[in-house]
Amino acid sequence: MTIRSLLASTLTIAAATMFAAAAHAEMISLSAELSGKNEVPPLDGSATGMAEATLDTDTRTLTYKITYEGLSGPVIGSHLHGPVGADANAGILIPFIVSESPIEGTAELTEEQIGSILDGLSYVNIHTDLHPGGEMRGQLQR
């Protein structure tokens, strides 16, 4: 085998591998309706919101936008929590840097965090002084 044919074979294998990896990459849309009724325990209130996110499985990047209105006061914290179902509380997976609506950003995720999100085991939570445990919440779903 000549060096030229060896190089051509190597390039063909590399191109096929990159194509196969790209074919498995996926952009997954996620969303959650935020409400005090989704808190654990549930809260009465007029606050409403929406979380929309896209997960790029190739880069392991979550891009999110969260809008809300009607809170009892200023936001003191906002996060993605998990892993847990809708009937329990969990620790913070990703803190959101911005707290004013709209909350927008990106986060690079671990494989474990991706698994929690894709399994429906993560939720967006918005915290206020009156409700430091969370004033509204929504479980991220595909």
Phi and psi in degrees as GROMACS dihedral restraints (atoms count N, CA, C in turn):
[ dihedral_restraints ]
;  ai    aj    ak    al  type     phi  dphi    fc
    3     4     5     6     1   -80.7    20    10
    4     5     6     7     1   163.6    20    10
    6     7     8     9     1   -62.5    20    10
    7     8     9    10     1   -37.2    20    10
    9    10    11    12     1   -63.3    20    10
   10    11    12    13     1   -44.9    20    10
   12    13    14    15     1   -71.1    20    10
   13    14    15    16     1   -33.7    20    10
   15    16    17    18     1   -65.2    20    10
   16    17    18    19     1   -43.9    20    10
   18    19    20    21     1   -63.2    20    10
   19    20    21    22     1   -42.1    20    10
   21    22    23    24     1   -62.9    20    10
   22    23    24    25     1   -41.6    20    10
   24    25    26    27     1   -64.6    20    10
   25    26    27    28     1   -42.1    20    10
   27    28    29    30     1   -63.1    20    10
   28    29    30    31     1   -44.4    20    10
   30    31    32    33     1   -64.2    20    10
   31    32    33    34     1   -38.3    20    10
   33    34    35    36     1   -63.7    20    10
   34    35    36    37     1   -43.8    20    10
   36    37    38    39     1   -65.3    20    10
   37    38    39    40     1   -42.3    20    10
   39    40    41    42     1   -62.9    20    10
   40    41    42    43     1   -43.3    20    10
   42    43    44    45     1   -64.1    20    10
   43    44    45    46     1   -41.6    20    10
   45    46    47    48     1   -64.0    20    10
   46    47    48    49     1   -39.9    20    10
   48    49    50    51     1   -65.2    20    10
   49    50    51    52     1   -43.9    20    10
   51    52    53    54     1   -64.6    20    10
   52    53    54    55     1   -39.5    20    10
   54    55    56    57     1   -64.1    20    10
   55    56    57    58     1   -42.3    20    10
   57    58    59    60     1   -63.8    20    10
   58    59    60    61     1   -41.0    20    10
   60    61    62    63     1   -65.1    20    10
   61    62    63    64     1   -42.9    20    10
   63    64    65    66     1   -66.1    20    10
   64    65    66    67     1   -33.3    20    10
   66    67    68    69     1   -66.6    20    10
   67    68    69    70     1   -25.6    20    10
   69    70    71    72     1   -90.0    20    10
   70    71    72    73     1   -13.6    20    10
   72    73    74    75     1   -66.0    20    10
   73    74    75    76     1   145.5    20    10
   75    76    77    78     1  -143.8    20    10
   76    77    78    79     1   144.6    20    10
   78    79    80    81     1  -105.8    20    10
   79    80    81    82     1   115.3    20    10
   81    82    83    84     1  -111.2    20    10
   82    83    84    85     1   124.7    20    10
   84    85    86    87     1   -87.5    20    10
   85    86    87    88     1   136.8    20    10
   87    88    89    90     1  -132.3    20    10
   88    89    90    91     1   152.9    20    10
   90    91    92    93     1  -154.5    20    10
   91    92    93    94     1   163.5    20    10
   93    94    95    96     1  -154.9    20    10
   94    95    96    97     1   136.2    20    10
   96    97    98    99     1   -86.9    20    10
   97    98    99   100     1   128.5    20    10
   99   100   101   102     1   -98.5    20    10
  100   101   102   103     1   133.2    20    10
  102   103   104   105     1  -158.6    20    10
  103   104   105   106     1   153.1    20    10
  105   106   107   108     1   -65.0    20    10
  106   107   108   109     1   -27.3    20    10
  108   109   110   111     1   -64.7    20    10
  109   110   111   112     1   -20.6    20    10
  111   112   113   114     1   -87.6    20    10
  112   113   114   115     1    -7.1    20    10
  114   115   116   117     1   -68.2    20    10
  115   116   117   118     1   158.7    20    10
  117   118   119   120     1  -122.1    20    10
  118   119   120   121     1   104.2    20    10
  120   121   122   123     1   -76.1    20    10
  121   122   123   124     1   160.9    20    10
  123   124   125   126     1   -63.0    20    10
  124   125   126   127     1   150.4    20    10
  126   127   128   129     1  -121.3    20    10
  127   128   129   130     1   145.1    20    10
  129   130   131   132     1   -85.6    20    10
  130   131   132   133     1   146.0    20    10
  132   133   134   135     1   166.9    20    10
  133   134   135   136     1   169.8    20    10
  135   136   137   138     1  -102.0    20    10
  136   137   138   139     1     0.6    20    10
  138   139   140   141     1   -66.8    20    10
  139   140   141   142     1   136.1    20    10
  141   142   143   144     1  -137.2    20    10
  142   143   144   145     1   158.1    20    10
  144   145   146   147     1  -167.5    20    10
  145   146   147   148     1   173.9    20    10
  147   148   149   150     1  -144.1    20    10
  148   149   150   151     1   135.2    20    10
  150   151   152   153     1  -114.0    20    10
  151   152   153   154     1   131.0    20    10
  153   154   155   156     1  -128.6    20    10
  154   155   156   157     1   136.2    20    10
  156   157   158   159     1  -146.5    20    10
  157   158   159   160     1   157.0    20    10
  159   160   161   162     1  -129.3    20    10
  160   161   162   163     1   129.5    20    10
  162   163   164   165     1  -106.4    20    10
  163   164   165   166     1   120.1    20    10
  165   166   167   168     1   -94.9    20    10
  166   167   168   169     1   107.3    20    10
  168   169   170   171     1   -71.0    20    10
  169   170   171   172     1   -20.0    20    10
  171   172   173   174     1   -73.4    20    10
  172   173   174   175     1   -48.6    20    10
  174   175   176   177     1   -93.6    20    10
  175   176   177   178     1    -5.9    20    10
  177   178   179   180     1    58.2    20    10
  178   179   180   181     1    38.9    20    10
  180   181   182   183     1  -110.4    20    10
  181   182   183   184     1   130.7    20    10
  183   184   185   186     1  -103.1    20    10
  184   185   186   187     1   123.1    20    10
  186   187   188   189     1  -108.5    20    10
  187   188   189   190     1   127.2    20    10
  189   190   191   192     1  -132.8    20    10
  190   191   192   193     1   154.5    20    10
  192   193   194   195     1  -142.7    20    10
  193   194   195   196     1   124.7    20    10
  195   196   197   198     1  -125.4    20    10
  196   197   198   199     1   125.7    20    10
  198   199   200   201     1  -118.2    20    10
  199   200   201   202     1   150.7    20    10
  201   202   203   204     1  -157.0    20    10
  202   203   204   205     1   164.5    20    10
  204   205   206   207     1  -158.4    20    10
  205   206   207   208     1   161.4    20    10
  207   208   209   210     1    80.4    20    10
  208   209   210   211     1    18.8    20    10
  210   211   212   213     1   -70.5    20    10
  211   212   213   214     1   159.3    20    10
  213   214   215   216     1   -72.5    20    10
  214   215   216   217     1   -14.9    20    10
  216   217   218   219     1  -178.2    20    10
  217   218   219   220     1  -171.7    20    10
  219   220   221   222     1   -62.5    20    10
  220   221   222   223     1   151.5    20    10
  222   223   224   225     1   -74.8    20    10
  223   224   225   226     1   130.7    20    10
  225   226   227   228     1  -104.0    20    10
  226   227   228   229     1    -9.9    20    10
  228   229   230   231     1  -175.1    20    10
  229   230   231   232     1   149.4    20    10
  231   232   233   234     1  -148.6    20    10
  232   233   234   235     1   136.5    20    10
  234   235   236   237     1  -152.1    20    10
  235   236   237   238     1   164.9    20    10
  237   238   239   240     1  -103.1    20    10
  238   239   240   241     1   123.5    20    10
  240   241   242   243     1  -110.2    20    10
  241   242   243   244     1   159.2    20    10
  243   244   245   246     1   158.4    20    10
  244   245   246   247     1  -174.1    20    10
  246   247   248   249     1   -82.6    20    10
  247   248   249   250     1   130.3    20    10
  249   250   251   252     1  -167.7    20    10
  250   251   252   253     1   154.6    20    10
  252   253   254   255     1   -74.9    20    10
  253   254   255   256     1   179.2    20    10
  255   256   257   258     1   -70.4    20    10
  256   257   258   259     1    -9.7    20    10
  258   259   260   261     1  -101.8    20    10
  259   260   261   262     1    11.5    20    10
  261   262   263   264     1  -147.6    20    10
  262   263   264   265     1   171.3    20    10
  264   265   266   267     1  -108.3    20    10
  265   266   267   268     1   155.3    20    10
  267   268   269   270     1  -145.4    20    10
  268   269   270   271     1   172.4    20    10
  270   271   272   273     1   -73.4    20    10
  271   272   273   274     1   174.7    20    10
  273   274   275   276     1   -79.5    20    10
  274   275   276   277     1   128.6    20    10
  276   277   278   279     1   -90.5    20    10
  277   278   279   280     1   -46.0    20    10
  279   280   281   282     1  -140.8    20    10
  280   281   282   283     1   120.2    20    10
  282   283   284   285     1   -80.9    20    10
  283   284   285   286     1   138.7    20    10
  285   286   287   288     1   -90.8    20    10
  286   287   288   289     1   131.3    20    10
  288   289   290   291     1   -72.9    20    10
  289   290   291   292     1   -45.0    20    10
  291   292   293   294     1   -85.8    20    10
  292   293   294   295     1   141.5    20    10
  294   295   296   297     1  -116.4    20    10
  295   296   297   298     1   -13.1    20    10
  297   298   299   300     1   -87.2    20    10
  298   299   300   301     1   144.1    20    10
  300   301   302   303     1   -72.4    20    10
  301   302   303   304     1   131.7    20    10
  303   304   305   306     1   -84.3    20    10
  304   305   306   307     1   142.9    20    10
  306   307   308   309     1   -88.6    20    10
  307   308   309   310     1   116.0    20    10
  309   310   311   312     1  -130.9    20    10
  310   311   312   313     1   145.5    20    10
  312   313   314   315     1   173.7    20    10
  313   314   315   316     1  -172.5    20    10
  315   316   317   318     1  -135.8    20    10
  316   317   318   319     1   156.8    20    10
  318   319   320   321     1  -146.7    20    10
  319   320   321   322     1   136.4    20    10
  321   322   323   324     1   -86.2    20    10
  322   323   324   325     1   130.4    20    10
  324   325   326   327     1  -107.4    20    10
  325   326   327   328     1   156.2    20    10
  327   328   329   330     1   -84.5    20    10
  328   329   330   331     1   165.1    20    10
  330   331   332   333     1   -60.3    20    10
  331   332   333   334     1   -37.2    20    10
  333   334   335   336     1   -63.7    20    10
  334   335   336   337     1   -43.7    20    10
  336   337   338   339     1   -64.3    20    10
  337   338   339   340     1   -40.7    20    10
  339   340   341   342     1   -60.3    20    10
  340   341   342   343     1   -44.3    20    10
  342   343   344   345     1   -59.5    20    10
  343   344   345   346     1   -43.8    20    10
  345   346   347   348     1   -61.7    20    10
  346   347   348   349     1   -43.8    20    10
  348   349   350   351     1   -65.9    20    10
  349   350   351   352     1   -47.8    20    10
  351   352   353   354     1   -68.0    20    10
  352   353   354   355     1   -25.5    20    10
  354   355   356   357     1   -85.1    20    10
  355   356   357   358     1     4.0    20    10
  357   358   359   360     1    74.7    20    10
  358   359   360   361     1    24.4    20    10
  360   361   362   363     1  -108.8    20    10
  361   362   363   364     1    32.9    20    10
  363   364   365   366     1  -138.4    20    10
  364   365   366   367     1   151.4    20    10
  366   367   368   369     1  -141.6    20    10
  367   368   369   370     1   149.9    20    10
  369   370   371   372     1   -89.7    20    10
  370   371   372   373     1   135.2    20    10
  372   373   374   375     1  -134.6    20    10
  373   374   375   376     1   134.4    20    10
  375   376   377   378     1  -115.1    20    10
  376   377   378   379     1   125.8    20    10
  378   379   380   381     1  -110.9    20    10
  379   380   381   382     1   141.7    20    10
  381   382   383   384     1  -130.1    20    10
  382   383   384   385     1   169.5    20    10
  384   385   386   387     1   -58.8    20    10
  385   386   387   388     1   -42.8    20    10
  387   388   389   390     1   -67.6    20    10
  388   389   390   391     1   -30.2    20    10
  390   391   392   393     1  -131.3    20    10
  391   392   393   394     1    74.8    20    10
  393   394   395   396     1   -65.5    20    10
  394   395   396   397     1   -21.8    20    10
  396   397   398   399     1   -81.2    20    10
  397   398   399   400     1   -11.1    20    10
  399   400   401   402     1   133.4    20    10
  400   401   402   403     1   130.1    20    10
  402   403   404   405     1   -97.2    20    10
  403   404   405   406     1   -28.1    20    10
  405   406   407   408     1  -152.8    20    10
  406   407   408   409     1   155.5    20    10
  408   409   410   411     1  -152.5    20    10
  409   410   411   412     1   154.3    20    10
  411   412   413   414     1  -155.2    20    10
  412   413   414   415     1   132.6    20    10
  414   415   416   417     1   -78.0    20    10
  415   416   417   418     1   125.5    20    10
  417   418   419   420     1   -69.3    20    10
  418   419   420   421     1   131.9    20    10
  420   421   422   423     1  -135.7    20    10
  421   422   423   424     1   153.9    20    10
